[in-house]
Amino acid sequence: MANFVLQVPITLRSFTVSASSNPNGAALSGGSGSNSGVGPVILELPLDKIRRPLMRTRSNDPIKVQELMDSISQIGLQVPIDVLEVDGNYYGFSGCHRYEAHQRLGLPTIRCKIRRGTKETLRHHMR
């Protein structure tokens, strides 16, 4: 596994990113958004940099969150959460249970599958 530092503009500071050839950690091609044919990228993002616009309208199953906490503690996160990047801001619309499990475990970062999008893409996801 290779480690490197990714400098991200806006208000993010540098943080460590792990890249993997593991099927669960590899960047995949395809997807939607205005990413000019480049597929999503897998990165570790700080939890506090991911906005959760649907968090107020949905509740998580506490049993599922606890099961994920147990699993993540033992074997780590197996499937990254999906995140949409729009104008340097990160928005999470899936992986609510995994995100909460990371929060409750006190983990500072979470592995994300990041796709670039436009403000129109963001509005579509918020419907």
C-alpha positions as CSV (number, residue, x, y, z in Angstrom):
1,M,0.0,0.0,0.0
2,A,1.4,3.4,-0.9
3,N,1.0,6.5,1.3
4,F,1.2,10.1,0.0
5,V,0.0,13.5,1.0
6,L,-2.7,15.2,-1.1
7,Q,-2.9,19.0,-0.9
8,V,-6.6,20.0,-1.3
9,P,-7.6,23.6,-1.9
10,I,-10.2,25.6,-0.1
11,T,-10.2,25.2,3.7
12,L,-8.9,21.6,3.8
13,R,-5.4,21.1,5.2
14,S,-3.2,18.3,3.9
15,F,-4.1,14.8,5.1
16,T,-2.8,11.3,4.5
17,V,-4.4,9.4,1.7
18,S,-4.0,5.6,1.2
19,A,-4.3,4.1,-2.3
20,S,-4.9,0.4,-2.7
21,S,-5.1,-2.2,-5.5
22,N,-7.7,-4.0,-3.3
23,P,-11.1,-4.3,-5.2
24,N,-12.8,-2.5,-2.3
25,G,-10.3,0.3,-2.4
26,A,-9.6,0.8,-6.1
27,A,-10.9,3.7,-8.0
28,L,-13.6,2.7,-10.5
29,S,-14.4,4.2,-13.9
30,G,-17.8,5.4,-14.9
31,G,-20.4,7.2,-12.8
32,S,-22.1,10.5,-13.4
33,G,-21.2,14.1,-12.9
34,S,-19.0,16.6,-14.7
35,N,-15.8,14.7,-14.2
36,S,-14.7,14.7,-17.9
37,G,-14.7,10.9,-18.3
38,V,-12.6,10.4,-15.2
39,G,-14.2,7.9,-12.8
40,P,-14.6,8.3,-9.0
41,V,-11.6,8.5,-6.8
42,I,-11.2,6.7,-3.4
43,L,-9.8,8.9,-0.7
44,E,-9.9,9.2,3.1
45,L,-11.7,12.4,4.1
46,P,-12.0,14.0,7.5
47,L,-15.5,13.4,8.8
48,D,-16.0,17.1,9.5
49,K,-15.4,18.0,5.9
50,I,-18.4,15.9,4.7
51,R,-21.7,17.7,4.7
52,R,-24.8,15.5,5.3
53,P,-27.7,17.5,3.9
54,L,-30.3,14.6,4.4
55,M,-29.2,13.9,8.0
56,R,-32.1,15.8,9.5
57,T,-34.7,13.9,7.5
58,R,-33.4,10.3,8.1
59,S,-32.8,8.2,11.2
60,N,-30.3,5.4,11.4
61,D,-31.0,1.9,12.8
62,P,-29.1,1.8,16.1
63,I,-28.6,-2.0,15.8
64,K,-27.1,-1.7,12.4
65,V,-24.8,1.2,13.5
66,Q,-23.6,-1.0,16.5
67,E,-23.0,-4.0,14.1
68,L,-21.0,-1.7,11.8
69,M,-19.0,-0.3,14.8
70,D,-18.1,-3.9,15.8
71,S,-17.1,-4.8,12.2
72,I,-15.1,-1.6,11.6
73,S,-13.3,-2.1,14.9
74,Q,-12.3,-5.6,13.8
75,I,-11.7,-5.5,10.1
76,G,-12.0,-1.8,9.1
77,L,-14.4,-0.3,6.7
78,Q,-15.0,-2.6,3.7
79,V,-17.1,-0.4,1.4
80,P,-16.4,3.3,1.0
81,I,-19.3,5.8,1.3
82,D,-20.3,7.7,-1.8
83,V,-19.5,11.4,-1.7
84,L,-20.3,14.1,-4.3
85,E,-17.7,16.9,-4.6
86,V,-19.1,20.3,-5.8
87,D,-17.0,23.4,-5.9
88,G,-14.6,22.0,-3.3
89,N,-17.3,21.0,-0.9
90,Y,-18.1,17.3,-0.1
91,Y,-21.7,16.0,0.2
92,G,-22.5,12.6,1.5
93,F,-25.9,11.0,0.4
94,S,-25.3,7.4,1.2
95,G,-23.4,5.4,3.8
96,C,-25.3,7.1,6.7
97,H,-24.9,4.1,9.0
98,R,-21.2,3.7,8.1
99,Y,-20.7,7.5,8.7
100,E,-22.4,7.4,12.1
101,A,-20.4,4.3,13.1
102,H,-17.1,6.2,12.3
103,Q,-18.4,9.2,14.3
104,R,-19.3,7.0,17.4
105,L,-16.0,5.2,17.2
106,G,-14.2,8.6,17.3
107,L,-12.4,8.0,14.0
108,P,-11.3,11.2,12.3
109,T,-11.6,10.1,8.7
110,I,-13.6,7.8,6.5
111,R,-12.9,6.2,3.1
112,C,-15.0,7.8,0.4
113,K,-15.7,7.1,-3.2
114,I,-15.7,10.7,-4.6
115,R,-17.4,11.8,-7.8
116,R,-17.3,15.3,-9.1
117,G,-20.6,17.0,-9.8
118,T,-22.2,20.4,-10.6
119,K,-24.6,22.4,-8.5
120,E,-27.4,21.0,-10.7
121,T,-26.3,17.4,-9.7
122,L,-26.3,18.5,-6.1
123,R,-29.9,19.9,-6.4
124,H,-31.0,16.6,-8.0
125,H,-29.6,14.6,-5.1
126,M,-31.4,16.8,-2.5
127,R,-34.9,16.1,-3.9
